[in-house]
């Protein structure tokens, strides 16, 4: 909530949503609760939010995914859903860009 408020107040961004993406079980952190439980906890945590959602994609992969591949998944999903291209603000584009 604070991050969204800060970005809105900066006048440079319009936050259209937030995504929580629990990491895969094979991430390797000692004491990590199973992804099934973390996924459920995340879903419960955001159930009253009208702008944050949980994406189980990362948990459902065959193995741990790099941060880059997870971000690419979310970028591609947003492109399919919104028709907009997520882009670096320094990259010229003639299509709508979500900063």
C-alpha positions as CSV (number, residue, x, y, z in Angstrom):
1,X,0.0,0.0,0.0
2,X,2.8,2.4,0.9
3,X,4.7,1.7,-2.3
4,X,1.6,2.3,-4.4
5,X,0.9,5.5,-2.6
6,X,4.5,6.7,-3.0
7,X,4.5,6.0,-6.7
8,X,1.1,7.7,-7.2
9,X,2.3,10.8,-5.3
10,X,5.5,11.0,-7.4
11,X,3.3,11.7,-10.4
12,X,5.4,9.5,-12.6
13,X,3.5,6.2,-12.3
14,X,0.0,4.9,-12.2
15,X,-0.1,1.6,-10.4
16,X,-2.7,-0.7,-11.9
17,X,-2.0,-3.7,-9.8
18,X,0.2,-5.7,-7.6
19,X,1.4,-9.3,-7.8
20,X,2.6,-11.7,-5.1
21,X,4.5,-14.6,-6.6
22,X,5.5,-17.2,-4.0
23,X,8.8,-18.9,-4.8
24,X,9.1,-22.6,-5.8
25,X,9.9,-25.2,-3.2
26,X,13.3,-25.9,-4.7
27,X,14.5,-22.4,-4.1
28,X,16.6,-23.9,-1.3
29,X,16.1,-21.6,1.6
30,X,16.4,-23.5,4.9
31,X,13.1,-23.7,6.8
32,X,11.0,-22.6,3.8
33,X,7.4,-23.6,4.3
34,X,5.9,-25.6,1.4
35,X,4.7,-23.6,-1.5
36,X,1.2,-25.0,-1.1
37,X,1.1,-23.4,2.4
38,X,2.8,-20.1,1.3
39,X,0.4,-19.8,-1.6
40,X,-2.6,-20.2,0.7
41,X,-1.2,-17.7,3.2
42,X,-0.6,-15.2,0.4
43,X,-4.1,-15.7,-1.0
44,X,-5.6,-15.1,2.5
45,X,-3.4,-12.0,2.9
46,X,-4.7,-10.3,-0.2
47,X,-8.3,-11.5,-0.3
48,X,-9.6,-8.1,0.8
49,X,-7.4,-6.1,-1.7
50,X,-8.9,-4.8,-4.9
51,X,-5.6,-4.3,-6.6
52,X,-3.2,-7.1,-5.4
53,X,-3.4,-10.6,-6.6
54,X,-1.5,-13.9,-6.1
55,X,0.0,-15.6,-9.1
56,X,0.7,-19.3,-8.5
57,X,2.7,-19.8,-11.7
58,X,6.1,-19.8,-10.0
59,X,5.0,-22.4,-7.5
60,X,3.6,-24.7,-10.2
61,X,6.8,-24.8,-12.3
62,X,8.9,-28.0,-12.4
63,X,11.8,-26.3,-10.6
64,X,12.9,-23.0,-9.2
65,X,12.8,-20.1,-11.7
66,X,15.2,-17.2,-11.9
67,X,13.8,-13.8,-11.0
68,X,14.3,-12.7,-14.6
69,X,12.1,-15.6,-15.9
70,X,9.4,-14.8,-13.3
71,X,9.4,-11.1,-14.3
72,X,9.2,-12.1,-18.0
73,X,6.2,-14.3,-17.2
74,X,4.4,-11.4,-15.5
75,X,5.4,-9.0,-18.3
76,X,4.0,-11.4,-20.9
77,X,0.9,-11.9,-18.9
78,X,0.3,-8.2,-18.6
79,X,0.9,-7.7,-22.3
80,X,-1.8,-10.4,-23.0
81,X,-4.3,-9.0,-20.5
82,X,-3.9,-5.3,-21.2
83,X,-2.5,-5.2,-24.7
84,X,0.2,-2.8,-23.4
85,X,3.9,-3.3,-23.6
86,X,5.8,-3.1,-20.3
87,X,8.9,-1.2,-21.2
88,X,11.8,0.6,-19.7
89,X,10.9,4.3,-19.6
90,X,14.0,5.0,-21.7
91,X,12.9,2.8,-24.5
92,X,10.9,4.6,-27.2
93,X,7.6,3.0,-28.0
94,X,4.6,4.0,-30.1
95,X,2.3,1.6,-28.1
96,X,1.0,2.4,-24.6
97,X,3.7,1.8,-22.0
98,X,3.1,0.9,-18.4
99,X,6.0,2.4,-16.4
